[in-house]
Amino acid sequence: MSLDFNATGPPQSDEHDTPPEFVTPIAEAVGSFDLDPCASEYSDIAETNLTKDDGGLRQWSGTVWMNPPYSEVADWMRHAETQHAHGFTDLIVCLVFARTSTQWFHKYVSKADLVCFVEGRLKFGGAEDNAPAPSMVVVYGDSPTKLRETLNKKGLVVEV
């Protein structure tokens, strides 16, 4: 499997490309992603990659990767939880900041099946500095054993 990452979003944007060294093992662990509803114009993580202009907040299906615009994370986490709860998806893997004090964390992450609190701070999309906050991977759906093993190498994994 090959994922293409050519560049990063514009400075001061809400687009933060997922580091390929972080997402590639996750994609391999799930087989592949059918949909990335929050793709930048530079990423090619899934079979279908929707940019902000494509309107990703619609019905999803299959295996979904989501690294949402962090200014709208509550909307995207609500949508992810709803899409899974209604049975539209097989698996949703979300990369978001580990903001455990927020309402969206308690409202939507509490309904996930698995959470991985990533060790250290990621460096997004060619940025010179690490992210300003720690990250977590939130999984809705039954996680394949290989995904659990992969996430165990990235940080503390907790079943919710």
C-alpha positions in Angstrom: 0.0 0.0 0.0 1.3 3.4 -0.9 -0.1 6.7 0.4 0.8 9.9 -1.3 1.6 13.0 0.7 3.0 15.8 -1.5 2.8 18.9 0.6 1.1 20.7 3.5 -1.8 23.1 3.8 -1.3 26.8 3.6 0.2 28.5 6.7 -2.4 29.4 9.4 -5.0 27.1 7.8 -7.1 24.5 9.5 -5.7 21.8 7.3 -3.1 19.7 9.0 -2.1 16.7 6.8 -1.6 13.5 8.8 2.0 12.5 9.0 2.4 9.5 6.6 4.6 7.6 9.0 1.7 7.8 11.5 -1.2 6.8 9.2 0.4 4.3 6.9 0.7 1.5 9.5 -2.9 2.2 10.6 -4.2 2.0 7.0 -2.3 -1.3 6.5 -3.7 -2.6 9.7 -7.3 -2.0 8.6 -6.6 -3.2 5.0 -7.3 0.2 3.5 -9.6 3.2 4.0 -12.7 3.6 1.8 -13.3 7.2 2.7 -11.4 10.2 4.0 -14.1 12.9 4.4 -11.6 15.5 5.7 -8.8 15.2 3.1 -6.7 18.1 2.1 -5.9 18.7 -1.6 -2.5 17.1 -0.9 -3.5 13.8 0.7 -4.5 10.5 -0.8 -5.2 8.3 2.3 -8.4 6.6 1.1 -10.1 5.3 -2.1 -12.4 8.4 -1.9 -10.9 11.6 -0.6 -13.2 14.6 0.0 -11.8 18.0 0.6 -13.6 20.8 2.5 -15.2 21.9 -0.8 -16.7 18.5 -1.3 -18.9 18.5 1.9 -17.8 15.5 3.9 -20.6 15.8 6.4 -22.9 13.4 4.6 -23.6 9.7 4.8 -20.5 7.6 5.0 -19.9 3.9 4.4 -17.2 1.3 4.7 -13.9 2.0 6.6 -13.4 5.7 7.2 -10.3 7.7 8.2 -10.9 11.2 9.7 -8.5 13.9 10.6 -11.0 16.8 10.9 -10.4 20.5 10.8 -9.8 21.1 14.5 -11.9 24.3 14.6 -14.9 22.1 13.8 -13.9 18.9 15.7 -17.2 18.7 17.7 -19.3 18.7 14.5 -17.1 16.0 12.9 -17.0 13.8 16.1 -20.8 14.1 16.4 -21.1 13.0 12.7 -18.7 10.1 13.2 -20.5 8.8 16.2 -23.9 9.2 14.5 -22.7 7.5 11.3 -21.4 4.5 13.3 -24.4 4.3 15.6 -26.8 4.2 12.6 -24.8 1.3 11.1 -23.6 3.2 8.0 -20.0 2.4 8.5 -17.9 -0.7 9.4 -15.1 1.2 11.1 -14.2 4.9 11.7 -10.7 5.9 12.8 -10.4 9.5 13.9 -7.3 11.5 14.7 -8.0 14.4 17.0 -6.3 16.3 19.8 -6.7 14.7 23.2 -8.8 17.4 24.7 -10.3 15.4 27.5 -11.8 18.5 29.2 -14.1 19.3 26.3 -17.8 18.6 26.0 -17.3 16.8 22.6 -14.8 14.5 24.3 -17.3 13.4 26.9 -20.2 13.4 24.6 -18.8 11.5 21.6 -15.5 9.8 22.5 -17.3 8.2 25.4 -19.3 6.3 22.8 -16.3 5.0 20.9 -15.1 1.4 21.1 -11.4 2.2 21.5 -9.1 5.2 22.2 -5.4 5.4 21.8 -3.7 8.3 23.6 -0.7 8.9 21.3 2.7 9.1 23.1 4.5 12.4 22.4 3.2 15.0 20.0 2.8 14.6 16.2 4.3 16.8 13.6 1.6 17.5 11.0 2.1 18.1 7.3 5.7 19.2 7.1 5.4 21.6 10.0 8.7 22.6 11.7 7.3 22.2 15.2 5.3 19.5 17.0 1.5 20.0 17.4 0.5 22.3 20.3 -1.4 19.4 22.0 -1.2 15.7 22.3 -3.3 13.5 20.0 -5.6 10.5 20.3 -7.0 8.0 17.8 -10.7 7.4 18.4 -12.1 4.2 16.9 -15.8 3.5 16.3 -16.4 -0.2 15.5 -14.8 -3.6 16.0 -11.1 -3.1 15.7 -9.2 -5.8 13.9 -6.4 -7.4 16.0 -3.8 -5.8 13.7 -5.2 -2.3 14.3 -5.0 -2.9 18.1 -1.5 -4.1 17.8 -0.5 -1.1 15.7 -2.1 1.4 18.1 -0.4 -0.3 21.1 2.9 0.7 19.5 1.7 4.4 19.2 0.5 4.9 22.8 -1.9 3.9 25.6 -4.9 2.0 24.2 -8.1 2.0 26.2 -11.3 0.2 25.5 -14.3 2.4 26.2 
